[in-house]
Amino acid sequence: MSHDTESGLVSVVVPAYGRPEYLDAAVESVNDQTYAPIELVVVDDCSPDPIEPIVADAETDSLHRVHVVRHEVNRGANAARNTGIEASRGEFVAFLDDDDYWRPRKVEKQVRAFENASDEVGFVYTGQENVADDGTTTNYRVPETRGWVTHELFRGAPLCPFSSVMVRRSVIDEVGLLDTRFPSWQDREWYLRVSEVCAFETVTEPLAVRRVDSHGQISDNYEQKRDVSYPLFLEKHRPLARKYGRRHEKALVAAQSRSLAHAALVNGQYRDAVRFLLRSIRYDPSQAESFPALAVALGGERAVKAVQHVKRFLERFRGRTKFRSDTNETNV
């Protein structure tokens, strides 16, 4: 990729498809950022109704530049992100899904994190607040994985979704664009490649807000994840893990198998869940999370619902406790 990069400019890439009721809030949350300059690139992935009028009507006065690019055919979120990257000019690239939005200081704090970090840091991500459609907070995701994280990612270390992420353009130039072959795990696949060339840094406050109800409606198709993303992920990244040693290759297979088993549980595919959890344990029994998950899978639907209820309660309690002192700052 070749770009006329503008120093200090943050390019915000928004892939958009068929959710006009949320897009206005996403765009205006970019306009409300305390940092400048910001360029907004919205990629309309062939929505049934073009989204350019929505962007035109939104408040964008504080932005350095606004682009709307439309695909003539629907190509998927990864292709839309790639189109946005290629159309942008910023030294930094941030991503925002069309149904998510940001707190006003998100970009400022991420750029400051880059400025305060060593040159080896090329990826900064924030905490995330998950909300229902009525605006009620359901839980928080707290970023903890930082530094040179490749080995941790092999073991399934959690990272936040794209709406939390900002990356140096030089890193994208080095690792390449997102892989459009993946119907799911697009973020995880790309983060693993990025982790090979730069260190990761975190901003712990939940400055990205994710609407969990809308994301649930477009959740990944389990069969596609099992039949396409899972084998493709292992085919692509087992050689990378093997380069670091056999134990890292086993850790990768175990973590991806456990992740697929989780998707199977959510979709009521309990036999598949048991099968992939057993595979996870066989490849790396040191990943202790697989054992209680196996017990849940064997317990079927009733066990899954009970665990989900407890997990939601604990996440809500943990998040509110951790961020109680930051409430005023993160909601201004």
N, C-alpha and C positions, 0 to 999 in steps of 0.2 A: 504494500500500500504506500502511496505517496501523497502527502498532504502539505498544504501551505498552513502550517500550524501557527496559531496565534498564542503567544506566551501569556499565561495567566487566565486565558479564556477557559471556562468550563462548558462543555457541550453536553446537553441533557437529551438523551435519546428516548423517545416514547413510542413504542409499538402500539398501534391502536387497531382494534377490530370490534365493531358491533356493540360497544358499550357507551353510547353517547351520554347516558345519564351520569356517568362518572368522570368523563374526560375533562369537563370544564373545571372541576375541583382539582384535578391533577395539574392542569396547565396553570391555574392561578396559584397553586402552591409553589410552583417554580418561579412565577412572577414575584411572589412574596418573599423570596430569599433575601437574606441580609448581605449576601456576597454579590459582587459584580466584577467583571462582566460575565454574563451567562448567555449562551446560545441555545435555543430550543429547536430540536428537530423532531417533528411528529411524523411517523410513517404510518400512513393509512394502508392497512393490508387488505385492500379491496373490500372495505366494509359495504354492506348493502346500501347504506346511505352515506355519501362522502362526508368525511369529518372536517374538511377545511372550513365550512361555515361556523362550526363550533369553536374552532381555534380562533377564527377571525373575530368572533363575538366576545371571547374571553379577554380578561385584563392581561395585557402583555407589555404595558408601557415601559416597565423597568428593564426589559430584556434587550440585550445587545443586538440580537438577530433572531428571527423566527422563520423556520422553513416548514412547509408541509409537503411531503413526498407521497405519492399514491402508487401502489402496486396495481397493475392491470389485472392480475389474478392473485388469489389468496395463496400466499407462500409460507405462512406460519410465522410465529413470533421471532424465532432465531433469524430467519431471513430478513424480517423487518428491522431487527436490531442491527444486522450487518449493513443494510441499506442506510440506516441512520448514522452509523459509524463512518461510512464512506462519504456521506454528505456533510459531515461536520468538520470543524477546523480547530477545536479546542486542544490545549495542552493536556487537559484532563477530560475524560469521558465518564459521565454518570448515566445510569439507567433508571427509568421510572415506568412501571406498568400503568396502563391507562386507567385502571380502577384503584390505584393506590395514590397516596399523596404524601407530602413531606411537611415536617415542622420547619419554621422559617430559618433556623440557624444550621440546617443540615449541611449545605454546601460550604458555608463558612468554616464550620468545624472540621470538615474533611480536608479542605485545602490547608487549614492551619496544621492538621496532623501531618500532611505531606511536608510542609515547611519545617516542622519541628523534628522530623524523622531523618534518618540517614538516607543517602542516595539509593540504597538498595531496596527501599520500600517503594513498591509500585502499585499497591492495591490497598485501599482503605474502605472498610465497611462499618456501618453503624448498627446499633441496636434497632429492634423493630417492635412496634406496638401493633397487635392484632385487634381489630375492632369488628363488631357486628354491624349490619347495615344501619342500625339505629344509633350508631356511634358509641355504643357501650364497649369498653375495653374487655376483651376476653382473656388475654395474657400478653406477656412480653417475651421476646427472644433476646437474650443477652449475648453479645459477641465475646468469645473467650479464646478463639484460636488465632494466634498471631506469631509473627516471626517467619522463619522458613518452615512451611507447614506441609510439605509434600508427604512426609511419612505419616503425619496425623490424618491427612486426607485419605491415604490408603486405608486407614482404619475406620473411616466413616465419620471423622470429626465434623460436627455441624457448622455450617456457615449460613448466613442469611441470604435470602433471594436477591434477585437483580436490583430491586428498588432500593436496596441499602448500599449499593456498590459504587465506588468511583475508582477509575484506573488511569494511570498515565498512558497517553497515546503511544509513547515509545514502547511500552510493554505490549500493546496490541499489535504494533508493527512487528514485534519480534515473534509473538506466538501465533499470530494469525486471527482470523475472524472466528465466529462461533460455527459449530458443525451443524448444518441444517438437516443432517440425516437423523438426528435424535428427536423423537416425538416427546421425550421426557428426559429428565436429568441433564438438560442443556446447560444449566448453571454449573452443576457439579463437574461435568466433563470439561468445561472451559476453565473453571477455577483450578483444576488439577494441572492443566497445561500452563496456566499463568504461574502457579506455585513453583514451577521449575526455574523461572527466570527472575523472580523478585520475592522480597519479603512482604508479608501482610501486616497491616496495622489496624487497630480498632478504635472506634469512638463508641463508648459504652452506652450513651444515652439513646433511647428509642426514638430516633429522629425520622425514621420511615414508618409510615402507617399503612397497614395492609388490611383490606376489607376481606375477611375470611369467608363471608357468605358468598360473595361474587366469585372468589377463587374456587370455592367448593363446587360451584356450578359448572366450572370448566376444568375440573380436576382431570389429571391424566387418565387416559384409558388404560385399565390394568393389563388387558391383553397386549396392547402395544408395548407397554413397559416390559412385560415378560418376554414377548416374542421378537421385539426389535431392539429396544434400548439396552436391555440386560446383556444379550450376547454381543451387541456391537460395542458396548462399554468395555467388556472384558477383552474382546478382540483388540481394541485400540490401545488399552492401557495396561494389560498384563505385561507386555514387553517392557514398558517403562518401569513398572514395579519390579520386574525380574532384574533389571539393571542394578537395583539397590540390594538384591539378595532374595533368595527363595522365600524367606519369612515374610518379606514385604509383599511378594506376589500372593502368598496365601492370605495375608491380611486383607488385601484388596478384594479377593474373591469372597472372603467371609463377610466383609462389610457390605458389598453389593448384594450378596445373597440375603443378608438380613434386611437390607432396605427393601428389596423386592418382596420379602416375606411380610413386611409391614404393610405394603400396598395390598398384598393378598388378604391380609386380615381386615383392612378397612373395607375391602370389596366383598367380604364374606367368602373368600376362597380359602377355606381352612385347610384343606388337604395340601394345596400348593404352599401355604404358609408353613406347615409342618415340614414339607419336603425341603424347602429352601433354608429353613432354620437348621435342619439337620446337616445340610451341606455347609452352612456357615460354621457350625460347631466342629464339623470334621476338618475343615481347612484351618481354623484358628480358634481352639477352645479357650484361649486367653481373653477373647472378646466376650466378657461375662454377660453382656446384655442379651445375648442370644438365648440363654437358659431360661430366664423368666418369660421371655417372649414365647418360647416353645411351650411352656406351661399354659400360657394364655391361649395359644393356638389349639392346643389339645382340649381346652375347656370350651371352645366354640363361641357362639354368639353371645351368650350370657356373660362369659368371662371377659370378652372384648369390651362390652358395654360398661361393665363395672370398672375396668381399668381406665377406660377413656374418661369416665366421670371423675375418678380420683386424680388422674393426670391434669385435667382441666382445673380442678380446685387447687392443686399444688402449684401449677404454673401461675395462676392468678395471684395466689398468696405470695409466691416468691418474687414475682415482678413488682407487685405493689410495695412490698417491703423494701426491695432494693432501690426503687426509684422514688420513694416517698419524699426524700430530701431534694429531689431534682424536679418536682412537679412544676414549680413556677418557671424554672428555666426552660424546660422542654416543651412547654405549651404556650410560649410567648410568640 
